Amino acid sequence: MTIAIADTSLLAQNTSSSEQTQKSLASLDVPFCEGNSVVLLPSGKEKFIDLFSAISQATHYVHLEYFNFRNDSIGWSLFTLLSEKAQQGVEVRILCDDFGNRSNDHPLRKSHLDSLRSMGLDICIFDPLKFPYINHFYHRDHMKIVVIDGKLVYTGGMNVADYYIHGKPNIGPWHDMHMRLEGPVVAEYEKIFAKMWKSETGIALDEEKYLPDSRPVNESYQSIKVDSTDDAGRKLLAVVHRRPGKDSKLMRKSYVAAINSAQHYIQIVNPYPTGVRSVRRAINNALKRGVKVDFMVSSKCDVPITPDVVAIQMKRFMSHGCNVYYNDDGFHHSKYMIVDGEFCTIGSANLDARSMLFDYEVNSFIFSPCTASQLSTLFEQDKTKSTLLTPEGWKKRFNIWHRIVGRLFGAFKGFI
């Protein structure tokens, strides 16, 4: 069931980072859900195999919400499967951000959208770009959500593109973190989708109609990964949904609360950590308290200017004692954080002004040492493919031109 932890007496009276963060999120009116399972999907291949298998077994509905669907092989394989399900009577609704679509290198054109609709797919474009375009630039839908039959949700950092499997020629492998959630938390993601769908179409989805049936997940879906951890089916999750104008500060306040609670160590992976002041301050304060902070960024990036802006911030963190790792194995697009091995957060939010100040975003805070341990193991594995930054190494990586570019465009880091 979903619970709103407003009474702090429900929380254990101790000072662990997990309890402190739960208390802070509760004070922000973040919804909590107990009794969940979490399956990590740390590669594009794992995500799409699992997702396609689950969709192929859907019986009621599939709701998809992505920043972008790339017009490529994996995108059309997904659309074809969804069309087949629609012909079987499964309701399929698709929400795609217009800026996200137009900004990718293989966008869906009007002719493609018309074709998808003729295939029986109910597809809606979020906030279509219209003159004057500046009115539509700020608040984009950056979330990645798939809800199936009210029983499964797929969410995290991956959009729909074949480079999550094959990489890109000029970048190499594309690494990312996604996950599948089961349990009462699925209803929270369905509510998020329903609100976004109504805001764009004016159509309210009947909540009662999209409740899951009583059959256990393992009886309804075969050939998908299972949560094999000791606390499977018993994980406590908090869903942080940033909505511009309504919960504008929620994501950064949630990150700050988690970082402020840390007592031993923090592990962060993020592709665009150009930073916002409150999060930067929280990390620096954690370092002053003696908390070990390991921060992983990518040597390569899909946005050419961003590494130079990130480099300025990483140098500052390094000067405060942060261990900065540059992952050299392609592009690491993952967005997660682990605190004290007690809990973690995974979602769509980048640690930049774009995510923290402007876009629609969603993260789950997962209060499970088992899931945190799984994620920490992946972090340590990625460290073997990374280079620990040093002052000398920073100078070699970023010459005077890169430093000038980084400082210059750092003034516009909310837009890159």
C-alpha positions as CSV (number, residue, x, y, z in Angstrom):
1,M,0.0,0.0,0.0
2,T,1.0,3.7,-0.4
3,I,1.6,5.5,2.9
4,A,2.2,9.1,3.6
5,I,4.7,9.3,6.5
6,A,3.6,12.5,8.1
7,D,4.0,11.3,11.7
8,T,7.7,11.1,12.5
9,S,6.9,8.7,15.3
10,L,6.5,6.0,12.6
11,L,10.2,6.3,11.9
12,A,12.8,4.6,14.0
13,Q,14.3,7.0,16.5
14,N,17.9,6.8,15.6
15,T,20.4,8.8,13.6
16,S,21.0,6.5,10.6
17,S,21.3,8.2,7.2
18,S,18.3,6.1,6.0
19,E,16.0,7.3,8.8
20,Q,17.1,10.9,8.6
21,T,16.4,10.9,4.9
22,Q,13.0,9.3,5.3
23,K,12.1,11.9,7.9
24,S,13.2,14.7,5.6
25,L,11.3,13.4,2.6
26,A,8.2,12.9,4.8
27,S,8.4,16.6,5.8
28,L,8.4,17.4,2.0
29,D,5.2,15.3,1.6
30,V,6.9,12.8,-0.6
31,P,4.7,9.6,-1.0
32,F,6.2,6.4,0.5
33,C,5.3,2.9,-0.6
34,E,6.2,-0.3,1.2
35,G,6.3,-3.9,0.0
36,N,8.1,-3.4,-3.3
37,S,10.6,-5.2,-5.5
38,V,13.4,-3.6,-7.5
39,V,15.2,-5.2,-10.4
40,L,18.2,-3.3,-11.7
41,L,18.7,-3.2,-15.5
42,P,22.2,-1.7,-15.9
43,S,22.4,-2.0,-19.7
44,G,20.4,-1.3,-22.7
45,K,20.3,-4.9,-23.7
46,E,18.9,-6.0,-20.3
47,K,16.4,-3.2,-20.3
48,F,14.9,-3.8,-23.7
49,I,14.9,-7.6,-23.5
50,D,13.0,-7.4,-20.2
51,L,10.7,-4.6,-21.4
52,F,9.8,-6.3,-24.7
53,S,9.1,-9.6,-22.8
54,A,6.8,-7.8,-20.3
55,I,4.9,-5.8,-23.0
56,S,4.4,-9.0,-25.1
57,Q,2.5,-10.4,-22.1
58,A,0.4,-7.3,-21.3
59,T,-3.3,-8.0,-21.1
60,H,-4.8,-4.6,-20.2
61,Y,-2.7,-1.5,-21.0
62,V,0.7,-0.1,-21.6
63,H,1.5,3.5,-20.8
64,L,4.8,4.9,-22.1
65,E,6.3,8.3,-21.3
66,Y,9.7,9.2,-22.7
67,F,11.8,12.3,-23.4
68,N,12.4,10.9,-26.8
69,F,11.9,7.8,-29.0
70,R,14.7,7.6,-31.6
71,N,13.6,6.8,-35.1
72,D,15.7,3.7,-35.4
73,S,15.6,-0.1,-35.3
74,I,14.8,-0.5,-31.6
75,G,12.2,2.3,-31.7
76,W,10.3,0.7,-34.6
77,S,10.7,-2.8,-33.0
78,L,9.0,-1.4,-29.9
79,F,6.2,0.4,-32.0
80,T,5.6,-2.8,-34.0
81,L,5.2,-4.8,-30.7
82,L,2.9,-2.2,-29.3
83,S,0.8,-2.2,-32.5
84,E,0.4,-6.0,-32.2
85,K,-0.8,-5.6,-28.6
86,A,-3.2,-2.8,-29.6
87,Q,-4.7,-5.2,-32.2
88,Q,-5.2,-7.7,-29.3
89,G,-7.3,-5.1,-27.4
90,V,-4.5,-3.8,-25.1
91,E,-4.8,0.0,-24.6
92,V,-1.5,1.7,-25.6
93,R,-0.8,5.3,-24.8
94,I,2.4,7.1,-25.7
95,L,3.6,10.5,-24.4
96,C,6.8,12.0,-26.0
97,D,8.4,15.3,-25.3
98,D,8.5,17.5,-28.4
99,F,11.9,19.1,-27.6
100,G,13.4,15.7,-26.8
101,N,12.1,14.3,-30.0
102,R,13.4,17.2,-32.2
103,S,16.7,17.4,-30.5
104,N,17.8,13.8,-31.1
105,D,19.6,12.9,-34.3
106,H,16.9,10.6,-35.6
107,P,13.6,12.3,-34.7
108,L,10.1,11.1,-35.4
109,R,8.7,13.2,-38.2
110,K,5.0,14.1,-38.7
111,S,4.8,11.2,-41.3
112,H,6.1,8.8,-38.6
113,L,3.6,10.0,-36.0
114,D,0.8,9.6,-38.6
115,S,2.0,6.1,-39.3
116,L,2.0,5.2,-35.6
117,R,-1.5,6.5,-35.1
118,S,-2.6,4.4,-38.1
119,M,-1.1,1.4,-36.3
120,G,-3.5,1.9,-33.4
121,L,-1.2,3.7,-31.1
122,D,-2.6,6.7,-29.1
123,I,0.4,9.0,-29.2
124,C,0.6,12.5,-27.8
125,I,3.4,15.0,-28.1
126,F,4.1,16.9,-24.9
127,D,4.1,20.7,-25.3
128,P,4.6,21.0,-29.1
129,L,7.1,23.7,-30.0
130,K,5.3,26.7,-31.4
131,F,6.3,30.3,-32.0
132,P,7.5,32.1,-30.0
133,Y,9.7,29.1,-29.1
134,I,11.1,30.5,-26.0
135,N,7.8,30.0,-24.3
136,H,8.3,26.2,-24.7
137,F,12.0,25.9,-23.9
138,Y,12.0,25.8,-20.1
139,H,9.8,23.1,-18.7
140,R,10.3,19.8,-20.7
141,D,9.1,16.3,-19.8
142,H,12.4,14.5,-19.1
143,M,10.9,11.5,-17.4
144,K,11.2,7.9,-18.6
145,I,8.2,5.8,-17.5
146,V,6.5,2.6,-18.8
147,V,3.6,1.2,-16.8
148,I,2.2,-2.2,-17.7
149,D,-1.1,-3.5,-16.4
150,G,-0.7,-1.5,-13.2
151,K,1.8,-4.2,-12.1
152,L,5.2,-3.3,-13.5
153,V,6.9,0.0,-14.1
154,Y,10.2,0.6,-16.0
155,T,12.0,3.8,-15.1
156,G,15.5,5.3,-14.9
157,G,17.8,7.1,-17.3
158,M,17.2,5.4,-20.6
159,N,15.1,6.7,-23.5
160,V,14.4,4.5,-26.5
161,A,17.4,4.3,-28.9
162,D,19.5,1.5,-30.4
163,Y,22.7,3.2,-29.1
164,Y,21.9,1.9,-25.6
165,I,22.7,-1.5,-27.1
166,H,25.2,-0.8,-29.9
167,G,26.8,2.4,-28.7
168,K,27.8,5.3,-31.0
169,P,30.8,5.4,-33.4
170,N,32.2,8.7,-32.0
171,I,31.6,7.8,-28.4
172,G,31.8,4.0,-28.0
173,P,29.6,2.0,-25.6
174,W,26.6,3.9,-24.0
175,H,26.1,3.0,-20.4
176,D,23.0,3.8,-18.4
177,M,20.9,2.6,-15.4
178,H,17.3,1.6,-15.6
179,M,15.1,-0.5,-13.3
180,R,11.9,-2.4,-13.1
181,L,9.7,-1.8,-10.0
182,E,6.9,-4.1,-8.7
183,G,4.4,-3.5,-5.9
184,P,2.4,-0.5,-4.6
185,V,4.9,1.9,-6.0
186,V,3.7,1.2,-9.5
187,A,0.5,3.1,-8.7
188,E,2.5,6.2,-8.0
189,Y,4.1,6.1,-11.4
190,E,0.7,5.5,-13.0
191,K,-0.6,8.6,-11.3
192,I,2.3,10.6,-12.7
193,F,1.5,9.4,-16.2
194,A,-2.2,10.1,-15.8
195,K,-1.5,13.7,-14.7
196,M,0.8,14.3,-17.6
197,W,-1.7,12.7,-20.0
198,K,-4.6,14.8,-18.8
199,S,-2.5,18.0,-18.9
200,E,-1.8,17.4,-22.7
201,T,-5.0,15.7,-23.9
202,G,-7.6,17.0,-21.4
203,I,-8.6,13.4,-20.9
204,A,-8.7,12.1,-17.4
205,L,-7.9,8.4,-17.0
206,D,-10.2,6.5,-14.6
207,E,-8.0,5.4,-11.7
208,E,-10.3,2.4,-10.9
209,K,-10.0,1.2,-14.5
210,Y,-6.2,1.0,-14.3
211,L,-5.7,-0.8,-11.1
212,P,-3.8,-4.1,-11.2
213,D,-5.5,-7.5,-11.0
214,S,-4.9,-9.7,-8.0
215,R,-2.6,-12.2,-9.7
216,P,1.0,-12.2,-8.5
217,V,3.6,-10.8,-10.9
218,N,5.4,-14.1,-11.3
219,E,2.1,-15.7,-12.5
220,S,1.4,-12.9,-14.9
221,Y,4.8,-12.5,-16.6
222,Q,7.3,-15.1,-17.6
223,S,10.9,-14.7,-18.8
224,I,11.6,-11.4,-17.0
225,K,14.3,-10.9,-14.4
226,V,13.4,-11.4,-10.7
227,D,14.5,-9.5,-7.6
228,S,16.7,-12.1,-6.0
229,T,17.7,-10.0,-3.0
230,D,16.8,-10.9,0.6
231,D,14.3,-8.1,0.9
232,A,12.5,-8.7,-2.4
233,G,8.8,-7.7,-2.0
234,R,9.6,-5.7,1.2
235,K,11.5,-2.6,0.0
236,L,10.4,0.9,1.1
237,L,10.4,3.4,-1.8
238,A,9.8,7.2,-1.9
239,V,8.8,8.7,-5.3
240,V,10.1,12.2,-5.8
241,H,8.2,13.8,-8.7
242,R,9.4,17.3,-9.7
243,R,6.7,19.4,-11.3
244,P,7.5,22.9,-12.4
245,G,5.5,25.5,-10.6
246,K,4.1,23.0,-8.1
247,D,7.0,21.0,-6.6
248,S,9.8,23.0,-8.2
249,K,12.3,22.6,-5.4
250,L,11.4,19.1,-4.5
251,M,14.2,17.2,-6.4
252,R,17.1,19.3,-5.2
253,K,15.7,19.4,-1.6
254,S,15.5,15.6,-1.7
255,Y,19.1,15.3,-2.9
256,V,20.3,17.7,-0.4
257,A,18.5,15.9,2.4
258,A,20.1,12.6,1.4
259,I,23.6,14.1,1.1
260,N,23.2,15.9,4.4
261,S,22.3,12.6,6.1
262,A,25.5,10.8,5.0
263,Q,27.8,9.7,7.7
264,H,30.3,7.5,6.0
265,Y,30.3,7.6,2.2
266,I,28.5,8.7,-0.9
267,Q,28.8,7.3,-4.4
268,I,27.5,9.3,-7.3
269,V,27.3,8.7,-11.0
270,N,25.8,11.5,-13.2
271,P,26.4,12.5,-16.8
272,Y,25.9,16.3,-16.5
273,P,26.8,17.4,-13.0
274,T,27.2,21.1,-13.8
275,G,25.5,21.6,-10.4
276,V,23.1,23.8,-8.6
277,R,24.2,25.8,-5.5
278,S,22.3,23.9,-2.9
279,V,23.6,20.4,-4.0
280,R,27.1,21.7,-4.4
281,R,27.0,23.1,-0.9
282,A,25.7,19.8,0.5
283,I,28.5,17.8,-1.1
284,N,31.1,20.2,0.1
285,N,29.7,20.1,3.6
286,A,29.6,16.3,3.6
287,L,33.3,16.4,2.7
288,K,34.0,18.8,5.6
289,R,32.3,16.3,7.9
290,G,34.7,13.6,6.8
291,V,32.3,11.8,4.6
292,K,34.0,10.0,1.7
293,V,32.6,11.1,-1.6
294,D,33.3,9.2,-4.8
295,F,32.0,11.0,-7.9
296,M,32.0,9.4,-11.3
297,V,31.6,11.4,-14.5
298,S,32.2,10.4,-18.1
299,S,35.3,11.2,-20.2
300,K,33.1,11.4,-23.3
301,C,29.7,13.1,-23.7
302,D,26.9,13.5,-26.2
303,V,26.9,17.3,-25.7
304,P,30.3,18.7,-26.8
305,I,30.5,21.7,-24.4
306,T,29.3,19.9,-21.3
307,P,32.6,18.1,-20.3
308,D,34.4,21.5,-20.1
309,V,31.7,22.9,-17.8
310,V,31.7,19.7,-15.7
311,A,35.5,19.9,-15.5
312,I,35.4,23.2,-13.6
313,Q,33.0,21.7,-11.0
314,M,35.0,18.5,-10.7
315,K,38.2,20.4,-10.0
316,R,36.4,22.3,-7.2
317,F,35.1,19.1,-5.7
318,M,38.6,17.5,-6.0
319,S,40.1,20.5,-4.1
320,H,37.7,19.8,-1.2
321,G,38.7,16.2,-1.0
322,C,36.3,14.5,-3.3
323,N,37.5,11.4,-5.3
324,V,36.6,12.2,-8.9
325,Y,36.6,9.3,-11.3
326,Y,36.6,9.8,-15.1
327,N,35.0,6.8,-16.7
328,D,36.9,6.0,-19.9
329,D,34.6,3.3,-21.3
330,G,32.4,5.3,-23.7
331,F,29.6,7.5,-22.3
332,H,28.2,6.9,-18.8
333,H,24.6,8.3,-18.9
334,S,23.5,6.8,-15.6
335,K,21.9,8.9,-12.8
336,Y,22.2,7.3,-9.4
337,M,23.5,7.9,-5.9
338,I,24.2,5.6,-3.0
339,V,24.5,6.8,0.7
340,D,26.2,4.8,3.4
341,G,25.2,1.5,1.7
342,E,21.8,2.0,3.3
343,F,19.8,3.5,0.5
344,C,20.1,4.8,-3.1
345,T,18.2,6.9,-5.6
346,I,17.7,6.1,-9.3
347,G,15.8,8.1,-11.9
348,S,15.7,10.7,-14.7
349,A,17.2,13.7,-12.8
350,N,20.6,15.0,-13.8
351,L,22.6,17.0,-11.2
352,D,22.3,20.2,-13.3
353,A,20.1,23.2,-13.4
354,R,18.1,21.8,-16.3
355,S,16.8,18.9,-14.2
356,M,16.7,20.7,-10.8
357,L,15.2,24.0,-11.8
358,F,13.2,23.5,-15.0
359,D,12.1,20.0,-16.2
360,Y,9.6,17.4,-15.1
361,E,11.6,14.6,-13.4
362,V,11.0,11.5,-11.3
363,N,13.4,9.6,-9.0
364,S,12.8,6.7,-6.6
365,F,14.6,6.8,-3.3
366,I,15.1,3.1,-2.5
367,F,15.5,2.3,1.2
368,S,17.1,-1.1,0.8
369,P,20.6,-2.0,1.8
370,C,20.3,-5.0,-0.6
371,T,19.6,-2.8,-3.7
372,A,22.2,-0.2,-2.5
373,S,24.8,-3.0,-2.3
374,Q,23.9,-4.2,-5.9
375,L,24.4,-0.7,-7.1
376,S,27.6,-0.1,-5.2
377,T,29.0,-3.3,-6.7
378,L,28.3,-1.9,-10.2
379,F,30.0,1.4,-9.2
380,E,33.1,-0.4,-8.0
381,Q,33.2,-2.4,-11.3
382,D,33.0,0.8,-13.2
383,K,35.9,2.3,-11.2
384,T,38.2,-0.3,-12.8
385,K,37.4,1.3,-16.2
386,S,38.0,4.8,-14.8
387,T,40.9,7.2,-14.0
388,L,41.1,8.9,-10.6
389,L,41.5,12.6,-11.2
390,T,44.5,14.4,-9.9
391,P,45.6,18.1,-10.2
392,E,48.2,17.1,-12.8
393,G,45.7,14.9,-14.6
394,W,43.1,17.7,-14.7
395,K,45.7,20.0,-16.4
396,K,46.4,17.3,-19.0
397,R,42.8,16.6,-19.8
398,F,41.8,20.3,-20.0
399,N,44.1,22.7,-21.7
400,I,43.7,26.5,-21.4
401,W,41.1,26.6,-24.2
402,H,38.9,24.0,-22.5
403,R,39.1,25.9,-19.2
404,I,38.0,29.2,-20.9
405,V,35.1,27.4,-22.6
406,G,34.1,25.7,-19.3
407,R,34.0,29.0,-17.4
408,L,32.3,30.9,-20.2
409,F,29.5,28.4,-20.8
410,G,29.3,27.6,-17.1
411,A,27.2,30.8,-16.9
412,F,24.6,29.0,-19.1
413,K,24.7,25.6,-17.4
414,G,21.0,25.5,-17.0
415,F,20.6,25.3,-20.7
416,I,23.3,22.8,-21.8
